[in-house]
């Protein structure tokens, strides 16, 4: 054992702080520039269609490179890839902060997504490496999940404040500072590892990355581009599966999906992100379009959901995981997420925030706080330590697919009605039913995880 490893054993708080800090960077990266979009558009004279690529460029590469990031971490060492990913994220943020034109900014955001895809799976594997299975890991997962839950909405609010006070470039400078701080503490807080070696399956990496990238592009756009992207994504992903079955050292060991807990965690991740991000998508349309809230008011109105996730994950779920299986808490969490989303079917044109909006937010937030740490724990249960990063990548990939493809399905469901509010209600109903069915499937799954 190296001296760094010994020190990390005595500094679990520092290790968790480093890993949670990296997660906060990755998650907030999705929404931190949201409030700054009008300022970015005015600076570079961009229309809304082009401006959306400030967000899409990050989301596409983040989702597309996750499997490659997980595989690289397992092969070359978790901490080594984690450090490289955080450094790449920070350097790309610096490039975006000084971008002279929109195309440099788009490129910087895309590279930030790659950095997040490298550090994210490695961070989850390092968490499992630092904290042994049991109460210590359950507590760490709860804190990790709480930080992740607070980071998206917190990033949106922080981006708005920084943009208002210092301009949109300050948002990216903030990411540079936080990334540098995480890097500075990495060596002292995290154990070193050499990785298990092996070759990187380049054809599999290419097919999987292109397939996932096209899938997210299709969900993030519309019209002919969306349908073309979806069709191409299906083709590349089918080729990816065929190739992975035949190669000796795959990017994604398909045997992972023979593990009951991995399948359950993937389903829970997809459904949570479909319902929760779907609520966040429709909420401003309802709050601003029908209740006439300002953008700031609608953002603040959603804080109770993040608070529910943070408080439940941080103070409740870790204790419950000591008494109940992750499968049980995933079932309860999905029921609450689906129920909270379905409650929004009662929202009228001139609704009351306290009566029609707040209850669904709180119930959904509690469900997410139960589900997220539980599905993260289940994603690693029964998986060999040398495959933890890939298993973590699989879980994050399903989260991103839920946040993109799942939400796109909700939008399509909403579009089936000529009445706008009725369409929203149908989308909430679809998400609620999906969560309920997912809870039933997980509850009926085998109680003992299979082995790969």
C-alpha positions as CSV (number, residue, x, y, z in Angstrom):
1,X,0.0,0.0,0.0
2,X,1.4,3.4,-0.9
3,X,1.7,6.4,1.5
4,X,-1.0,8.1,-0.5
5,X,-3.4,5.2,0.1
6,X,-2.6,5.2,3.8
7,X,-3.3,8.9,4.1
8,X,-6.6,8.5,2.2
9,X,-7.7,5.8,4.7
10,X,-7.4,8.4,7.5
11,X,-9.1,11.2,5.5
12,X,-12.4,9.8,4.3
13,X,-13.9,13.3,4.6
14,X,-11.3,14.7,2.2
15,X,-11.8,11.9,-0.3
16,X,-15.6,12.4,-0.2
17,X,-15.2,16.1,-0.6
18,X,-13.0,15.7,-3.7
19,X,-15.3,13.2,-5.3
20,X,-18.4,15.2,-4.5
21,X,-16.7,18.4,-5.8
22,X,-16.1,16.7,-9.1
23,X,-19.7,15.5,-9.3
24,X,-20.9,19.0,-8.6
25,X,-18.8,20.2,-11.5
26,X,-20.2,17.5,-13.9
27,X,-23.9,17.9,-12.9
28,X,-23.9,21.7,-12.7
29,X,-22.2,21.8,-16.1
30,X,-25.5,20.8,-17.6
31,X,-27.4,23.9,-16.4
32,X,-24.9,26.4,-15.1
33,X,-25.0,28.4,-18.4
34,X,-28.8,28.2,-18.7
35,X,-29.5,31.6,-17.2
36,X,-26.6,33.1,-19.2
37,X,-27.9,32.0,-22.6
38,X,-29.6,35.4,-23.4
39,X,-26.3,37.2,-22.6
40,X,-24.3,34.7,-24.7
41,X,-26.8,35.1,-27.6
42,X,-26.5,38.9,-27.5
43,X,-22.7,38.8,-27.3
44,X,-22.3,36.5,-30.4
45,X,-25.6,37.5,-32.2
46,X,-27.0,33.9,-32.1
47,X,-30.6,32.9,-32.8
48,X,-32.3,30.5,-30.4
49,X,-31.7,27.5,-32.7
50,X,-28.0,28.0,-32.7
51,X,-27.8,29.1,-29.1
52,X,-29.2,25.8,-27.8
53,X,-25.9,24.2,-28.8
54,X,-24.2,25.8,-25.8
55,X,-26.2,23.3,-23.8
56,X,-26.4,20.4,-26.3
57,X,-22.7,20.3,-27.0
58,X,-22.0,19.5,-23.4
59,X,-24.8,17.0,-23.0
60,X,-24.0,15.1,-26.2
61,X,-20.3,14.5,-25.4
62,X,-21.0,13.8,-21.7
63,X,-23.4,11.0,-22.6
64,X,-21.5,9.8,-25.7
65,X,-18.1,9.3,-24.0
66,X,-19.2,7.8,-20.7
67,X,-18.6,4.1,-21.6
68,X,-15.2,5.0,-23.0
69,X,-14.5,6.9,-19.7
70,X,-15.5,4.0,-17.6
71,X,-13.3,1.6,-19.6
72,X,-10.3,3.9,-19.6
73,X,-10.6,4.2,-15.8
74,X,-10.6,0.4,-15.3
75,X,-7.7,-0.1,-17.7
76,X,-5.4,2.8,-16.8
77,X,-6.3,3.5,-13.1
78,X,-9.2,5.2,-11.5
79,X,-7.4,8.2,-10.0
80,X,-5.3,8.8,-13.1
81,X,-8.3,9.0,-15.4
82,X,-10.2,11.0,-12.7
83,X,-7.4,13.6,-12.6
84,X,-7.2,13.8,-16.4
85,X,-11.0,14.3,-16.7
86,X,-11.2,17.1,-14.1
87,X,-8.1,18.8,-15.7
88,X,-9.7,18.6,-19.1
89,X,-13.0,20.0,-17.8
90,X,-11.2,23.0,-16.2
91,X,-9.0,23.7,-19.2
92,X,-12.0,23.6,-21.5
93,X,-13.9,26.0,-19.1
94,X,-10.9,28.3,-19.4
95,X,-11.1,28.2,-23.2
96,X,-14.8,29.0,-23.0
97,X,-14.3,31.9,-20.6
98,X,-12.0,33.6,-23.1
99,X,-13.8,32.4,-26.3
100,X,-13.6,35.1,-29.0
101,X,-16.5,33.6,-31.0
102,X,-19.4,31.2,-30.6
103,X,-17.7,28.2,-32.3
104,X,-14.8,28.3,-29.8
105,X,-17.4,28.3,-27.0
106,X,-19.3,25.4,-28.6
107,X,-16.1,23.5,-28.9
108,X,-15.1,24.2,-25.3
109,X,-18.4,23.1,-24.0
110,X,-18.1,19.8,-26.0
111,X,-14.6,19.2,-24.5
112,X,-16.0,19.9,-21.0
113,X,-18.5,17.1,-21.6
114,X,-15.7,14.7,-22.5
115,X,-13.9,15.7,-19.3
116,X,-17.0,15.0,-17.2
117,X,-17.5,11.7,-19.0
118,X,-13.9,10.7,-18.0
119,X,-14.1,11.8,-14.3
120,X,-17.6,10.7,-13.5
121,X,-17.3,6.9,-13.8
122,X,-13.8,7.0,-12.2
123,X,-15.2,9.0,-9.3
124,X,-17.9,6.4,-8.5
125,X,-15.3,3.6,-8.7
126,X,-13.0,5.6,-6.4
127,X,-15.9,6.0,-3.9
128,X,-16.4,2.3,-3.8
129,X,-12.6,1.9,-3.4
130,X,-12.2,4.3,-0.5
131,X,-15.4,3.3,1.4
132,X,-15.9,-0.4,2.2
133,X,-19.3,-1.9,1.6
134,X,-21.6,-1.4,4.5
135,X,-22.6,1.7,6.6
136,X,-19.6,3.7,5.6
137,X,-20.3,3.3,1.9
138,X,-24.0,3.9,2.3
139,X,-23.3,7.1,4.2
140,X,-20.8,8.2,1.5
141,X,-23.3,7.4,-1.3
142,X,-26.0,9.4,0.5
143,X,-23.8,12.5,0.7
144,X,-22.6,12.0,-2.9
145,X,-26.2,11.8,-4.1
146,X,-27.2,14.8,-2.1
147,X,-24.5,16.9,-3.6
148,X,-25.4,15.7,-7.1
149,X,-29.1,16.5,-6.5
150,X,-28.4,20.0,-5.3
151,X,-25.8,20.7,-8.0
152,X,-28.2,21.0,-11.0
153,X,-30.6,23.5,-9.5
154,X,-27.8,25.1,-7.6
155,X,-25.8,25.5,-10.7
156,X,-28.8,27.2,-12.5
157,X,-29.2,29.7,-9.6
158,X,-25.5,30.3,-9.3
159,X,-25.2,30.9,-13.0
160,X,-28.0,33.5,-12.8
161,X,-26.4,35.3,-9.9
162,X,-22.9,35.4,-11.5
163,X,-24.3,36.5,-14.9
164,X,-26.2,39.3,-13.2
165,X,-23.3,40.5,-11.2
166,X,-20.2,39.8,-13.3
167,X,-21.3,38.7,-16.8
168,X,-21.7,35.3,-18.4
169,X,-17.9,34.6,-18.7
170,X,-17.7,34.6,-14.9
171,X,-19.7,31.4,-14.9
172,X,-17.0,29.5,-16.7
173,X,-14.2,31.2,-14.7
174,X,-16.0,29.8,-11.6
175,X,-15.7,26.3,-13.1
176,X,-12.0,26.8,-13.7
177,X,-11.5,27.8,-10.0
178,X,-13.5,24.8,-8.6
179,X,-11.8,22.4,-11.0
180,X,-8.3,23.6,-9.9
181,X,-9.3,23.2,-6.2
182,X,-10.5,19.6,-6.8
183,X,-7.3,18.8,-8.6
184,X,-5.2,20.3,-5.8
185,X,-6.7,18.0,-3.3
186,X,-6.8,14.8,-5.4
187,X,-3.4,13.4,-4.5
188,X,-3.9,13.9,-0.8
189,X,-7.4,12.6,-0.7
190,X,-7.6,9.7,-3.2
191,X,-5.7,6.4,-3.4
192,X,-3.5,5.7,-6.4
193,X,-4.1,2.7,-8.6
194,X,-2.3,1.3,-11.7
195,X,-5.4,-0.2,-13.4
196,X,-5.7,-3.8,-14.5
197,X,-4.2,-3.2,-17.9
198,X,-5.6,-4.6,-21.1
199,X,-6.2,-3.1,-24.5
200,X,-8.8,-0.4,-25.3
201,X,-11.4,-1.8,-27.8
202,X,-11.2,1.0,-30.3
203,X,-13.9,-0.3,-32.7
204,X,-16.3,-0.8,-29.8
205,X,-15.4,2.6,-28.3
206,X,-16.1,4.3,-31.7
207,X,-19.4,2.5,-32.3
208,X,-20.7,3.0,-28.8
209,X,-19.6,6.7,-28.6
210,X,-21.2,7.6,-32.0
211,X,-24.3,5.6,-31.2
212,X,-24.9,7.3,-27.8
213,X,-24.0,10.7,-29.2
214,X,-26.5,10.4,-32.1
215,X,-29.1,9.2,-29.6
216,X,-28.8,12.4,-27.5
217,X,-28.6,14.6,-30.6
218,X,-31.9,13.1,-31.8
219,X,-33.5,13.7,-28.4
220,X,-32.2,17.3,-28.3
221,X,-33.3,18.4,-31.8
222,X,-36.4,18.1,-33.9
223,X,-37.6,17.4,-37.5
224,X,-35.6,15.6,-40.0
225,X,-32.4,15.9,-38.0
226,X,-33.9,14.2,-35.0
227,X,-35.3,11.3,-37.0
228,X,-32.1,10.9,-39.0
229,X,-30.1,10.9,-35.8
230,X,-32.3,8.3,-34.1
231,X,-32.2,6.0,-37.1
232,X,-28.4,6.3,-37.3
233,X,-28.1,5.8,-33.5
234,X,-30.1,2.5,-33.7
235,X,-27.8,1.3,-36.5
236,X,-24.5,2.2,-34.6
237,X,-25.8,0.7,-31.3
238,X,-26.8,-2.5,-32.9
239,X,-23.4,-2.8,-34.5
240,X,-21.9,-2.0,-31.1
241,X,-23.8,-4.9,-29.4
242,X,-22.8,-7.3,-32.2
243,X,-19.1,-6.2,-31.9
244,X,-19.1,-6.4,-28.1
245,X,-20.4,-9.9,-28.1
246,X,-17.5,-11.0,-30.3
247,X,-14.5,-9.2,-28.8
248,X,-12.4,-10.6,-26.0
249,X,-11.9,-7.3,-24.1
250,X,-15.0,-5.2,-24.7
251,X,-15.6,-1.5,-23.8
252,X,-18.9,-2.7,-22.2
253,X,-18.9,-6.3,-20.8
254,X,-22.4,-7.3,-21.7
255,X,-22.3,-9.8,-18.9
256,X,-22.9,-6.9,-16.5
257,X,-26.6,-7.0,-17.6
258,X,-26.9,-10.6,-16.3
259,X,-26.5,-9.1,-12.8
260,X,-30.0,-8.5,-11.4
261,X,-28.9,-5.4,-9.4
262,X,-27.3,-3.8,-12.4
263,X,-30.5,-4.2,-14.5
264,X,-32.6,-2.9,-11.7
265,X,-30.4,0.1,-11.1
266,X,-30.3,0.9,-14.8
267,X,-34.1,0.9,-15.0
268,X,-34.4,3.0,-11.8
269,X,-31.9,5.5,-13.2
270,X,-33.7,5.8,-16.5
271,X,-37.1,6.3,-14.9
272,X,-36.0,8.8,-12.2
273,X,-34.3,11.0,-14.8
274,X,-37.2,10.8,-17.2
275,X,-39.7,11.9,-14.6
276,X,-37.6,14.4,-12.7
277,X,-36.1,16.2,-15.7
278,X,-39.5,16.0,-17.4
279,X,-40.9,17.9,-14.5
280,X,-38.1,20.5,-14.7
281,X,-38.8,20.8,-18.5
282,X,-42.6,21.4,-18.2
283,X,-42.4,23.5,-14.9
284,X,-41.2,26.8,-16.5
285,X,-43.8,26.4,-19.3
286,X,-46.6,26.1,-16.7
287,X,-45.3,28.5,-14.1
288,X,-44.3,31.3,-16.5
289,X,-46.8,30.6,-19.3
290,X,-49.9,30.1,-17.2
291,X,-49.2,31.4,-13.7
292,X,-47.2,34.3,-15.0
293,X,-44.1,33.8,-12.8
294,X,-40.9,35.6,-13.7
295,X,-37.9,33.4,-14.7
296,X,-36.4,34.0,-11.3
297,X,-39.6,33.2,-9.5
298,X,-40.1,29.9,-11.5
299,X,-36.5,28.9,-10.6
300,X,-37.0,29.6,-6.9
301,X,-40.3,27.7,-7.1
302,X,-38.4,24.5,-7.9
303,X,-36.0,24.7,-5.0
304,X,-38.2,22.5,-2.7
305,X,-37.7,19.5,-5.0
306,X,-33.9,19.9,-4.7
307,X,-34.2,20.4,-1.0
308,X,-36.3,17.3,-0.7
309,X,-33.6,15.3,-2.5
310,X,-30.8,16.7,-0.6
311,X,-32.3,16.3,2.9
312,X,-33.6,12.8,2.2
313,X,-30.4,11.5,0.6
314,X,-28.2,13.1,3.2
315,X,-30.1,12.4,6.4
316,X,-32.4,9.5,5.7
317,X,-31.4,7.1,3.0
318,X,-28.0,6.1,4.5
319,X,-29.7,5.0,7.7
320,X,-32.4,3.1,5.7
321,X,-29.8,1.3,3.6
322,X,-28.5,-0.2,6.8
323,X,-31.9,-1.8,7.4
324,X,-33.3,-2.4,3.9
325,X,-31.9,-3.5,0.6
326,X,-31.3,-1.0,-2.2
327,X,-34.0,-2.9,-4.2
328,X,-36.6,-2.0,-1.5
329,X,-35.7,1.6,-1.4
330,X,-35.6,1.9,-5.2
331,X,-39.2,0.5,-5.3
332,X,-40.4,3.0,-2.7
333,X,-38.4,5.8,-4.4
334,X,-39.9,5.2,-7.8
335,X,-43.4,5.0,-6.4
336,X,-42.9,8.4,-4.8
337,X,-41.3,9.9,-7.9
338,X,-44.2,8.6,-10.1
339,X,-46.8,9.8,-7.5
340,X,-45.3,13.2,-7.2
341,X,-45.2,13.6,-11.0
342,X,-48.7,12.4,-11.4
343,X,-49.9,14.9,-8.8
344,X,-49.2,17.6,-11.3
345,X,-52.2,16.3,-13.3
346,X,-54.3,18.5,-10.9
347,X,-52.6,21.7,-12.0
348,X,-55.3,24.1,-13.5
349,X,-54.8,27.2,-15.7
350,X,-54.9,29.5,-12.7
351,X,-53.5,27.2,-10.0
352,X,-52.2,27.7,-6.5
353,X,-48.5,27.1,-5.9
354,X,-49.1,25.7,-2.4
355,X,-52.0,23.5,-3.4
356,X,-51.2,22.3,-6.9
357,X,-47.4,22.6,-7.4
358,X,-45.6,22.2,-4.1
359,X,-46.9,18.8,-3.0
360,X,-45.7,17.1,-6.2
361,X,-42.3,18.7,-6.0
362,X,-41.8,17.6,-2.4
363,X,-43.0,14.0,-2.9
364,X,-40.9,13.6,-6.0
365,X,-37.9,15.1,-4.3
366,X,-38.2,12.6,-1.4
367,X,-38.5,9.8,-3.9
368,X,-35.4,10.9,-5.7
369,X,-33.5,11.2,-2.4
370,X,-34.4,7.5,-1.7
371,X,-33.8,6.2,-5.2
372,X,-30.5,7.9,-6.2
373,X,-28.2,6.5,-3.5
374,X,-29.9,3.1,-3.7
375,X,-29.6,2.8,-7.4
376,X,-25.9,3.9,-7.2
377,X,-25.2,1.2,-4.6
378,X,-27.1,-1.4,-6.6
379,X,-25.2,-0.5,-9.8
380,X,-22.0,-1.8,-8.1
381,X,-23.5,-4.7,-6.2
382,X,-22.2,-8.1,-7.5
383,X,-19.7,-6.4,-9.9
384,X,-16.0,-7.1,-9.6
385,X,-13.9,-4.1,-8.4
386,X,-12.0,-4.0,-11.7
387,X,-15.3,-3.3,-13.5
388,X,-16.7,-0.7,-11.1
389,X,-15.9,2.3,-13.4
390,X,-17.7,0.7,-16.3
391,X,-20.6,-0.3,-14.1
392,X,-20.8,3.3,-12.9
393,X,-20.7,4.5,-16.5
394,X,-23.6,2.3,-17.4
395,X,-25.7,3.8,-14.6
396,X,-24.8,7.3,-15.6
397,X,-25.5,6.5,-19.3
398,X,-29.0,5.3,-18.4
399,X,-29.5,8.5,-16.4
400,X,-28.6,10.6,-19.5
401,X,-30.8,8.6,-21.8
402,X,-33.7,9.1,-19.4
403,X,-32.9,12.9,-19.3
404,X,-32.9,13.1,-23.1
405,X,-34.8,10.3,-24.8
406,X,-37.2,9.8,-21.9
407,X,-38.1,13.5,-21.8
408,X,-38.4,13.6,-25.6
409,X,-41.0,10.8,-25.2
410,X,-42.9,12.9,-22.6
411,X,-42.8,15.9,-25.1
412,X,-44.3,13.7,-27.8
413,X,-47.0,12.5,-25.5
414,X,-47.9,16.1,-24.6
415,X,-48.1,17.0,-28.3
416,X,-50.9,14.4,-28.9
417,X,-53.4,16.9,-27.3
418,X,-54.5,20.1,-29.0
419,X,-55.0,21.6,-25.5
420,X,-51.6,22.7,-24.1
421,X,-52.4,22.0,-20.4
422,X,-54.1,18.7,-21.2
423,X,-50.9,17.7,-23.0
424,X,-48.8,18.4,-20.0
425,X,-51.2,16.3,-17.9
426,X,-50.8,13.4,-20.3
427,X,-47.0,13.6,-20.1
428,X,-47.2,13.6,-16.2
429,X,-49.5,10.5,-16.4
430,X,-47.2,8.7,-18.7
431,X,-44.2,9.3,-16.5
432,X,-46.2,8.3,-13.4
433,X,-47.3,5.0,-15.0
434,X,-43.7,4.3,-16.2
435,X,-42.4,4.8,-12.6
436,X,-45.1,2.6,-11.1
437,X,-44.5,-0.2,-13.7
438,X,-40.7,0.1,-13.1
439,X,-41.3,-0.3,-9.4
440,X,-43.3,-3.5,-10.0
441,X,-40.5,-4.9,-12.2
442,X,-37.8,-4.2,-9.7
443,X,-39.9,-5.6,-6.8
444,X,-40.4,-8.8,-8.7
445,X,-36.7,-9.2,-9.6
446,X,-34.7,-11.9,-7.9
447,X,-33.6,-11.1,-4.4
448,X,-30.0,-12.3,-4.9
449,X,-27.8,-10.5,-7.5
450,X,-26.5,-12.8,-10.2
451,X,-22.9,-12.9,-11.1
452,X,-21.4,-11.8,-14.4
